Amino acid sequence: MNNTFDAKRFGRLLKKTLLERPMQTLGLTGLLLALSLILYSVIKAFGGFNPAQNITFIWGLAGGGCFLASFVFGYFSSNAMGSSFLTLPASNFEKWLCGVLIAGVFYPVIFLLFFRLVDSSFVAIYHHGLDSATPFYKQLYESVYIFDLNGFVAWKVYPMYGFLAGSMLVGALYFNKVAFIKTAIVFSMLFMVVIGINWIMATLLFGHVNNAGPFNSVTIPAGKEEGTIELPSGFVGIINNSVWYVLPPILWLLAFTRLREKEF
């Protein structure tokens, strides 16, 4: 039997993980989907379809996904559970892959299918409720459309989800208790440190600054007006791609490294 990966052994581990703690996986997923439905309904009623689609998609995928990820490796809240998990007859890779599938595959797929169903249903109800005899029927009909899962907003959220969920996976393995809160605090502190360093660098280079976007642009006073100095687009692209497309895989792999360290 392969010491790294065996399909039957991994299948038993995945089944055990899903069924042994149903509230932490299935129950939490159901709760997040229910909250997404409520959020969509409330925002649509007060703000319209576009805000409802965008906010629900961001919250449900990125927010809900990282919250679920913080529970995937939540075995170490007690010594008994942690020891039991580490002594399971499965390799570290299989244990890590199990968490990756739950947080990185199962939840995103389930949420996207659920979101598509909810969004399509609300849009269809709206379209069917329009009076085709009104002079603005075509304009009203075309103003509301199904959220594009391959559109601009969606592709901003996908890497955000990868980054946040990866951070929570790592945090769950470093912080044994209340990992979600502790990881969120550390993340917020690191973000503030980055903002502070960026502001200090901008001040040293340009003197007084009115605003300093993180490694993006600097707004400086020019008499009674303001002027903006932007970094070259190529440099900004490198930074953005590194944060959203290079760092997330590193975080997910770091979770595997940390899981291996737990045995020692």
Disulfide bonds with the S-S distance in Angstrom:
none
